[in-house]
Every structure is written in structure tokens, then in C-alpha cells.
């Protein structure tokens, strides 16, 4: 008899054992797949936060035998597909959010993460990410990166702003950015309205004049 190491089921022939795939064997074989690796990473983060007194890290065997395996792997697929802004920070965010595991893959949770992050980050980080996004656009379109606000498609700009790849710090503190927003249709304005909450940003800028001047100076020197 030939026994499966994962489920203890026995077979008369070795060939039958070889082609046999039980759930635990399937999970073992999937160990290196990207969405499973991400799910395992979040699984460990979750237990470090919820069980801080546990000294030993959770193993992959713990993960594969967990009743929550499928839910964590589903979230891993979500992270892989969405390619969120700073994936590690997003995973930390959901684990610490208090939101039920079954709801981690909801787009509104990710949207809230982006808004919260954009509001808290430093203008230096916002500038760096925005300029990198512009450079990526320039490379992909054989264009000068600092012409982003002048020639980017409005649908692409809507996505980049909604995802905070282009920060309100930059859009609202240079004329070309503000002019581009004026071209948005109602649907595009609605899509970015949460992250481009004008009263919030005007109040933030009023309280941080030195930061605003810094952003404006960089935008001027870069000819954005």
C-alpha cells in the first residue's frame, strides 16, 4: 500500500498515489504561487497582531491547515490583481483595521486606505511618487514626463489620481494640474472627489504654508 503524506489515504499502486491530489497536497504544491505567498504573509501578520504573546511564527503548515486558508489566499489574489499603493502598508492596514476577513477584498476598503494614506503622507513622499508616475507615463508614451498634465488622457489621469499615484499635493499646487481638473467630466470628477476633497486639502494647505511653498518650488523647477 502507498500512503499519501497529506491525507493518509492509501493506494494499491504508486502511480495512483502520484496522480492523487487531495486538498492538503494541492495547498502544499501551491506554496510558491504569488497569491498564496501573499496570503501566507498576511496570515502571519494577522497572528502577530492578534496573538502578540506568541513567540513562534506561524509556519506554512499552520497556514495550509487553517480553516481561513481560502480567505487569506483570496485576499492574496486581490492584492496581486489590484497591485495596491505600497502593498506592505496596505496589508498592515487591513490587518489592523478591525474589518472582518471576508470584507478585506472589497474595493471600498482599498479606496479608504488610499484616502487615509494620501492625507497622512509627507509632501516629499507624495512628490516623489507623483513624479515617478509621470516618468512612467512619459516612458510609455515617448513624451516628456513634465508634460503629463498637458497631454495625459483624462481617463488615465482619473485612475492615477483616484489611486493616489498622482497626489493632490501636486495637482492642486500647480496651474497645469488645476487646469487639467477643469477638463474632467462629471463622472471623472465624481471618481476623484473623495481623494480630492477640496475643503480638506485647502485647510491642510493653509496649516502647512512651508510645505505648499516647497511643492510649488519643485513644480516650478521641474516645469510641470
C-alpha positions in Angstrom: 0.0 0.0 0.0 1.1 3.5 -0.8 0.0 6.2 1.6 -0.5 9.9 0.9 1.6 12.0 3.3 -1.0 14.7 3.4 -4.3 12.9 4.0 -3.2 9.3 4.9 -5.3 7.8 2.1 -3.8 4.5 0.9 -3.5 3.3 -2.7 -2.6 -0.1 -4.2 -0.3 1.4 -6.9 2.4 4.1 -6.6 1.3 5.6 -9.9 -2.2 6.2 -8.4 -0.6 7.9 -5.4 1.5 10.1 -7.7 -1.6 11.5 -9.6 -3.7 11.7 -6.4 -4.3 15.3 -5.3 -6.1 15.9 -2.1 -6.8 19.4 -0.7 -3.7 19.4 1.6 -1.4 18.2 -1.2 -2.9 20.9 -3.5 -2.1 23.5 -0.9 1.4 22.2 -0.5 2.0 22.3 -4.2 0.7 25.9 -4.4 3.2 27.1 -1.7 5.3 29.2 -4.1 2.4 30.8 -6.1 2.4 34.6 -5.8 -1.2 34.9 -4.4 -0.5 32.1 -1.9 2.8 33.7 -0.8 0.9 37.0 -0.2 -1.9 35.2 1.6 0.6 33.5 3.9 2.4 36.8 4.6 -0.8 38.4 5.7 -1.7 35.3 7.7 1.5 35.7 9.7 0.9 39.5 10.2 -2.6 38.8 11.4 -1.5 36.4 14.1 1.4 38.6 15.2 -1.1 41.4 15.9 -3.9 39.3 17.3 -1.7 37.0 19.3 1.3 39.2 20.3 2.5 36.9 23.1 3.1 34.1 20.7 6.9 33.8 20.3 7.0 31.4 17.3 5.9 32.5 13.8 3.2 30.6 12.1 4.5 28.1 9.6 3.2 27.3 6.2 1.9 24.0 7.6 -0.1 26.0 10.1 -1.4 28.1 7.2 -2.3 25.2 5.0 -4.3 23.6 7.8 -6.0 26.8 8.8 -9.8 27.0 8.3 -9.1 30.5 7.0 -6.7 29.4 4.3 -9.0 30.1 1.4 -10.0 33.5 2.7 -6.3 34.6 3.1 -5.4 33.2 -0.4 -8.4 35.1 -1.9 -7.0 38.3 -0.3 -3.6 37.4 -1.7 -5.2 37.2 -5.2 -6.8 40.6 -4.6 -3.5 42.2 -3.7 -1.8 40.6 -6.7 -4.5 41.8 -9.1 -5.0 45.3 -7.7 -1.3 46.0 -7.2 -2.1 48.4 -4.4 -0.2 51.5 -3.4 2.6 50.2 -1.2 1.4 46.6 -0.8 3.0 46.0 2.6 1.4 49.1 4.1 -2.0 48.1 2.6 -1.7 44.6 4.2 -0.7 46.2 7.5 -3.7 48.5 7.2 -6.3 45.8 6.6 -4.9 43.6 9.4 -5.1 46.5 11.9 -8.4 47.8 10.6 -10.7 45.6 12.6 -12.7 44.8 9.4 -13.8 41.2 9.0 -11.5 39.0 6.9 -14.4 38.3 4.5 -14.5 42.0 3.7 -10.8 42.6 3.0 -11.3 42.2 -0.8 -13.9 45.0 -1.0 -12.8 47.9 -3.2 -14.2 50.4 -0.8 -11.8 49.3 1.9 -8.9 49.8 -0.5 -10.3 53.2 -1.5 -10.4 54.2 2.1 -6.8 53.1 2.6 -5.7 55.2 -0.3 -7.5 58.3 1.0 -6.2 57.8 4.6 -2.6 57.3 3.3 -2.7 60.3 0.9 -3.9 62.6 3.7 -1.2 61.5 6.2 1.9 61.2 4.0 4.5 63.8 3.7 4.6 66.2 0.7 8.1 64.8 -0.1 6.7 61.2 -0.4 3.8 62.5 -2.4 6.0 64.4 -4.8 8.4 61.5 -5.3 5.6 59.1 -6.2 3.8 61.6 -8.4 7.0 62.4 -10.4 7.8 58.7 -10.7 4.2 58.1 -12.1 4.7 61.0 -14.6 8.1 59.5 -15.6 6.5 56.1 -16.2 3.8 57.7 -18.3 6.5 59.6 -20.3 8.5 56.4 -20.9 5.4 54.6 -22.1 4.2 57.3 -24.4 7.6 58.6 -25.6 6.8 62.0 -24.1 8.4 64.4 -21.7 7.4 63.4 -18.2 6.7 67.0 -17.1 4.1 67.3 -19.9 1.9 64.9 -18.0 -0.8 67.3 -17.0 -0.9 68.8 -20.6 -1.2 65.6 -22.6 -2.2 62.6 -20.4 -5.5 61.1 -21.3 -8.2 62.2 -18.8 -9.2 58.6 -18.1 -5.6 57.7 -17.2 -5.3 60.8 -15.1 -8.6 59.9 -13.3 -7.2 56.5 -12.4 -3.8 57.9 -11.3 -5.4 60.4 -9.0 -8.0 58.0 -7.6 -5.2 55.6 -6.8 -3.1 58.4 -5.3 -0.3 57.7 -7.8 -0.7 61.4 -8.6 -1.1 63.2 -5.3 -3.5 66.2 -4.5 -0.3 67.8 -3.2 0.9 68.1 -6.8 -2.4 68.5 -8.7 -3.7 71.4 -6.6 -0.4 73.3 -6.3 0.5 73.8 -9.9 -1.5 75.6 -12.6 -1.3 72.8 -15.2 -2.7 70.3 -12.6 -5.6 72.6 -11.8 -6.2 73.3 -15.5 -6.4 69.5 -16.2 -9.0 69.0 -13.5 -11.2 71.6 -15.2 -11.4 69.4 -18.2 -12.8 66.4 -16.3 -16.4 65.4 -17.0 -18.9 64.8 -14.2 -18.2 61.1 -14.0 -14.4 61.7 -13.7 -14.9 64.4 -11.1 -17.1 62.0 -9.1 -14.4 59.3 -9.3 -11.7 61.5 -7.7 -14.0 63.5 -5.4 -13.2 61.5 -2.3 -9.4 61.8 -2.5 -9.6 65.3 -4.0 -11.7 66.6 -1.1 -11.2 70.3 -1.7 -12.2 71.6 1.7 -9.9 69.1 3.4 -6.9 70.0 1.2 -7.4 73.7 1.4 -7.5 73.5 5.2 -4.4 71.3 5.2 -2.5 73.7 2.8 -3.5 76.6 5.0 -1.9 74.9 8.0 1.2 74.0 6.1 2.4 77.0 4.1 6.1 75.9 4.1 5.1 72.5 2.6 3.0 74.2 0.0 5.8 76.5 -1.0 8.2 73.5 -1.2 5.8 71.7 -3.6 5.3 74.8 -5.7 9.0 75.4 -5.9 9.7 71.8 -7.1 6.9 72.0 -9.6 8.3 75.3 -10.9 11.9 74.0 -11.2 10.6 70.8 -13.0 8.5 72.9 -15.4 5.4 70.9 -14.5 
